[in-house]
Amino acid sequence: MGISMSLHRGPTRTMTEHHIADERLAEYSKGVLGEPQLREVEEHLLICERCRARLTEFDNEWGLNG
């Protein structure tokens, strides 16, 4: 018996190299992200300082931090 290749790997569709894609972060920043992507992004942001910093850049771009 071989190993099953259908392992659940989490939100890999929205992430590249273990980070959230810029396009998805921009959608999150603009508030246009729907479920389940919204939940996936929020969960990732809890553990990833790099993506939180990138999100801050998007928020600044849209004028949301000021």
Order of alpha helices (4+ residues) and beta strands (2+ residues): beta-beta-alpha-alpha-alpha
